[in-house]
């Protein structure tokens, strides 16, 4: 039986979500290029990046045991545009203006790499934002929360006040869809609820 999973992510949110469902894990780096390819569909993009992170983590941990590697990638999508992590204040404001008063899609792919290969699942959620003022955009950036977040916001944090409606997976919007993650972990024999 597998005792733990390697998590190929530096995200504190993904760590918290794994802890929430009682999955033992160890963090491994996943430094890969996350640039979308020209005209790449968003679902293809997040799946490709999640798999690349899992493969990178797998190569980095070989010789350490049979434990699989879990990785994820999230994209905020408006129309056909993938909103990545904001480069600066102006970029974050541009993203929030694009999300303001409308519904966008959040896709999160989760991949599990083991000796048997790589399995992936994609979670799709729709998030509707209320209108956001320029003053709020600036104040949100100043909070520091937008930095390093796909789409320039964190649903589990201060930006929760922007969300008028959510259809789909709250944990998927946070960056690790727990339903799909549990399916992959169960298939690989990784234990859950270890501290329940």
N, C-alpha and C positions, 0 to 999 in steps of 0.2 A: 504493500500500500504506500502511496505517495504521502509524505509527511507535510510537505509545504509546496508552494508555487513561487517561482521567481516573478516579480513584478517589474517589467521593463518600463518604468515610468518614475519620474521625479515628482509627480503630482501629489500633493498632500490630500487632495480630494479622493483620488483613487485609492490611496492607502486607507483613508477613513471608511470608504465604502466596503473595502475588503474586510476591514475590522468589524464593520457593522454586521456582516454575515458570518463572522467567526472563521475566516480563512487564514491560516498561517501563511506568511509570505516573507520573502527577503527581497530587497530592492536591488536591481541591477541596472546599470546605465543603458540608455537606448539612443545614443547620439547619432541620429540619421538626418538626412536632408528631407524636410517636410514640405518642399515646394510642390504645388500642384503642377501637373503637366498641362501643356496647352490643350484646351477643349476637353479636358478630362472630366467626365461626369463625377459629381460629388460622392456618390456611393462607391464608385470605383476608386476614387482618391483615398477616402478614409480607410477602405479595406486594404489597399496597397500599402499605405503608411503603417497601419496596425500590424500587418504581416511582416513588413520590413523591420519594425521594432522588435517583434517577437523573434524573428530570425537572428537579429543582431544579438539579442539577449541569450539566445540558445547557443550561438557560437562562443559567446563570452563565458558561459558557465559549463561548457563541456569538460569532463574530467572531474566535475564536482558532484556528480550523482545523476539519477534518472529524473529529477524533478523538472516538470514542464515550465515554460515561460509564458506568462500572460501579458498582453499589451493591448492598448486601445488608442484610438485617435478620434477626435471630434471635429466636425465642421458645422458652422452656422451658415445656412444657405438662404439667400434672398434672390428669388427668381432663379437665374443661373449663376449668380455670383457667389463664390465661396469667400466668406469673411474669415480671415485667419486671425492671428494675434496682432493687436494694434502696435504699430511701430512707435507712435508718440501720441501726444494729446490731440493733435489735429486728426490723426487717423482714427483714434477712438471716437471722437466726436462725429466723424463721417459715418462710422459704423452705427452708432446709436441713432443718428438721424435717419439712416436707411431702415432701421428696425422700428422706429417710432410710429405708433398708430397703425401697425400692420402685423400680419402673421408671417412668421418665418419657419423654416424647417431646421431641425438639429439632427444630424446624422452622427451616430457614434458606432464605429466598428470595434469589435473586440476579437482578438485572435489568441489562440492557445497553441504554442509550438511544443511538440513532444517528439519522442523517437518515432512515433507513428506518422508524423507529418504536422501540418498546420491546419487547424479548423478555425473558421471565422463566422461571426454573426454580425448583422447590422441592425441597430435600433433606430427607428424613425419617429421623431416627435414633432408636433407643431406647437409653437409658442406664439401667443399674441401679446404684443406690447401695447400699453396705452400710449397716448401722446407724451413725449418727453421734451421738456423745454431745454433751450440752450444753457440756461443757468444750471439745470440739473445735470446735463452732460458734463459741464465743467466741474461741478462739485463731485460727481461720481469719479471722474478721472483723478481729482485731487485726493480722493479716499485711498488710492493705490490699488483698489480691487481689480480694475480693468486690465492691468498689466499682465501679460502672459495668458490671457483668456481668449479662447476662440470667440469671435464676434464682439469682443471687448466687454463682456459682462459675465458675472457669476450668479446663476439663479439661486444658489444656496446662501448668498450673501445680501449685501445692500440692494442689489438690483432686483431682488424679489418684489419690491414695490412697483416695478415697471410691468410685471406680468399680470395681464388681465385674464388670461386663460392658458391652459396647458392640456394638450391631448397627446398622450404617449407616456414616456418613461421619465419621471423626474430624475432618477439616478443616471439615465442616459444623457440628459441635458447637462448634468453635473460632470459627465465624462467617463462613466463606467456603468452601462446598463446591467443591473443585477440579475434580471431574469435570464438574459442571454449569457451572462457570465456564469451563472450557476449551471446552465445547460452544459457549457463547455467543461467546467470543472468536474461535474458529475461524470461526464463521458470519459474523463481522464483519471477518475478515481481520486480526485483531490478532496479531502474532507472539508465539510462546512460545519458551522455551529459548534466549533471546538470549545467555546467558552460558555455555551448555553447551559 
